[in-house]
Amino acid sequence: MAISGYFLPAAPGADARGSARRKLSLAVGGTQNGETGIRVLIHNISETGLLLESDAALSVGDRIEIDLPHGGDSWASVVWISEHLIGCRFDTPVSQAVLSAAQLRSAVTHDEEQAPTPDDEAFGARLHRLRVRAGLNQAEVAERMGVSAPSVSGWEKGRARPKHGRMSALAEILGVQTADLLGDHAPEELHDLIDRSRRQIALAMGTSEDRIRIIIEL
């Protein structure tokens, strides 16, 4: 299960090289720390680093202050970026106890909301893009769907998603096919899958990508 979090707005004067550009705060269940936060999914976290997915504008070499449960503020540096995936290395390795606490944080659910999943996050990004392309605002989509505007906002932020039986109606409002809304595309190319896996393994092992060899036996 991915761990949800939010990049809080950068502090004033924090854009100098070597300063904190973002502070990453983990979410509890489906609740958001602030409407101005940029959503983050932590796909992998180890003693030496972590793999993030986010739309945040970061560059290789940027530093992130991370609020880890029972670990206080830990610092990490961005070591590689591939589209929305961001590989980071901790300045100082974290303990297994801190890692366990972070995993437990991701399993906590809010009484009224289910914790978001990576699929929900991807759906929210697609919904936002298709809605903007259709020239509609959230209130207009909500009115046509017979729901509240905050519900549509929650869908786009990955906190929830409409029931499957209503996806076709939502797709019709946006002027697209249901498959476009759900992201039912062709499977990932093999070389892209291998490259992505090599990056994730290197990050988890605290080594460089060129030291990872992947052998496929058919």
C-alpha positions in Angstrom: 0.0 0.0 0.0 1.3 3.4 -0.9 1.7 6.0 1.8 -0.2 9.2 1.2 1.2 12.6 2.1 1.3 16.3 1.1 4.1 18.7 0.1 3.3 21.8 2.2 4.0 25.2 0.6 7.7 26.1 0.5 8.7 28.6 3.2 9.6 32.1 2.2 13.3 32.4 1.1 13.6 28.6 0.8 14.6 28.5 -2.8 18.3 28.9 -2.4 20.4 25.8 -3.2 20.9 23.8 0.0 17.8 25.0 1.6 14.5 23.1 2.2 12.3 23.6 -0.9 9.5 21.4 0.4 8.3 19.8 3.6 6.6 16.4 3.2 4.0 15.6 5.8 2.3 12.2 5.8 -1.5 12.0 5.8 -3.7 10.1 8.2 -6.2 8.0 6.3 -7.9 10.1 3.6 -7.7 13.5 5.4 -5.7 16.3 3.9 -3.5 18.6 5.9 -4.3 21.6 3.9 -6.1 22.5 0.7 -3.0 24.2 -0.7 -0.9 21.0 -0.3 0.4 19.0 -3.3 -0.5 15.4 -3.0 2.4 12.8 -2.7 2.3 9.1 -2.9 5.3 7.2 -1.3 5.6 4.0 -3.3 8.6 2.7 -1.5 10.6 3.7 1.6 13.7 2.0 3.0 16.4 2.9 5.5 18.3 4.8 2.8 15.7 6.4 0.6 12.2 6.6 -0.8 10.4 6.6 -4.1 7.8 9.4 -4.5 5.1 10.2 -7.0 4.0 13.8 -7.2 3.3 16.8 -9.5 5.5 18.9 -7.3 8.1 21.0 -9.2 11.4 19.5 -8.0 14.8 19.2 -9.5 17.8 16.8 -8.9 19.7 18.1 -5.9 16.7 19.7 -4.2 16.3 18.8 -0.5 13.1 17.7 1.2 12.3 17.9 4.9 10.2 14.8 5.8 8.1 14.6 9.0 8.3 10.8 9.8 6.3 9.4 12.7 8.5 8.8 15.8 11.4 9.9 13.8 11.1 13.7 13.7 12.2 15.7 10.7 14.5 13.7 8.4 16.2 15.2 5.4 16.5 13.7 1.9 17.9 14.8 -1.4 16.4 14.3 -4.9 18.8 12.0 -6.8 16.7 11.3 -10.0 13.4 12.3 -11.6 11.4 10.4 -14.3 8.2 12.3 -15.1 6.1 12.2 -11.9 8.4 9.6 -10.1 11.0 11.1 -7.8 13.9 9.1 -6.2 15.3 10.5 -2.9 18.1 9.5 -0.7 18.1 10.2 3.1 21.0 12.2 4.4 21.1 9.9 7.4 19.6 6.3 7.2 16.4 5.9 9.3 15.7 3.1 11.7 13.4 0.1 11.1 11.2 1.4 14.0 10.6 4.7 12.0 9.9 2.7 8.8 7.3 0.5 10.7 5.7 3.6 12.1 5.4 5.1 8.6 3.8 2.0 7.3 1.3 1.9 10.2 0.4 5.5 9.5 -0.6 4.5 5.9 -3.0 1.8 7.3 -4.9 4.2 9.5 -8.3 5.1 8.1 -10.6 8.0 8.8 -14.1 7.2 10.1 -15.8 8.6 7.1 -13.3 8.2 4.3 -11.2 5.3 2.9 -7.5 5.9 2.5 -6.7 6.7 -1.2 -5.0 4.2 -3.4 -2.6 4.8 -6.3 -5.4 3.9 -8.7 -7.6 6.6 -7.1 -4.8 9.1 -7.5 -4.3 8.3 -11.2 -8.1 8.5 -11.8 -8.2 11.9 -10.1 -5.5 13.3 -12.3 -7.3 12.0 -15.4 -10.6 13.4 -14.3 -9.1 16.8 -13.7 -7.4 16.9 -17.1 -10.5 15.7 -19.0 -12.8 18.2 -17.1 -10.5 21.1 -18.0 -10.3 20.0 -21.6 -14.1 19.8 -21.7 -14.3 23.4 -20.5 -16.3 22.5 -17.3 -15.7 23.6 -13.7 -16.3 21.3 -10.8 -19.7 22.8 -9.9 -21.0 22.1 -13.5 -19.9 18.5 -13.4 -21.4 18.1 -9.9 -24.7 19.6 -11.1 -24.9 17.2 -14.0 -23.9 14.2 -11.9 -26.4 15.1 -9.1 -23.7 15.4 -6.4 -22.0 18.2 -4.5 -19.0 20.2 -5.8 -16.9 19.0 -2.8 -17.6 15.4 -4.0 -16.1 16.2 -7.4 -13.1 17.9 -5.7 -12.6 14.8 -3.7 -12.6 12.6 -6.8 -9.9 14.8 -8.4 -7.8 14.8 -5.2 -7.9 11.0 -5.0 -9.8 10.9 -1.7 -12.7 9.0 -3.3 -14.1 8.1 -6.7 -17.7 7.7 -8.0 -19.3 4.2 -8.0 -18.4 2.1 -11.0 -22.0 2.2 -12.3 -21.8 6.0 -12.6 -18.6 6.1 -14.6 -20.3 6.0 -18.0 -22.5 9.0 -17.0 -19.4 10.9 -16.0 -17.6 10.0 -19.2 -20.6 11.2 -21.2 -20.6 14.5 -19.5 -16.8 14.9 -20.3 -17.4 13.8 -23.9 -15.0 10.8 -23.7 -15.2 7.1 -23.6 -15.4 5.3 -20.2 -12.1 3.6 -21.0 -10.4 7.0 -21.4 -11.7 8.0 -17.9 -10.6 4.8 -16.3 -7.2 4.7 -18.0 -7.7 1.3 -19.7 -4.7 1.6 -21.9 -2.2 -0.9 -23.4 0.1 -2.5 -20.9 3.5 -0.9 -20.1 6.3 -1.7 -22.6 8.8 -4.2 -21.4 11.8 -1.9 -21.6 10.0 0.8 -19.7 9.0 -1.7 -17.0 12.6 -3.0 -16.7 14.0 0.6 -16.4 11.4 1.5 -13.8 12.1 -1.6 -11.8 15.8 -1.0 -12.0 15.4 2.5 -10.5 13.2 1.2 -7.7 15.5 -1.6 -6.8 18.6 0.7 -6.8 16.8 3.1 -4.6 15.7 0.4 -2.1 19.2 -1.1 -2.0 20.9 2.3 -1.7 23.1 1.8 -4.8 23.3 3.2 -8.4 21.2 1.9 -11.3 24.2 0.8 -13.3 24.9 -1.9 -10.6 21.4 -3.5 -11.0 21.1 -6.4 -13.5 17.7 -7.8 -14.3 17.6 -11.3 -16.0 14.4 -12.6 -17.5 14.1 -16.4 -18.1 11.4 -17.6 -20.4 
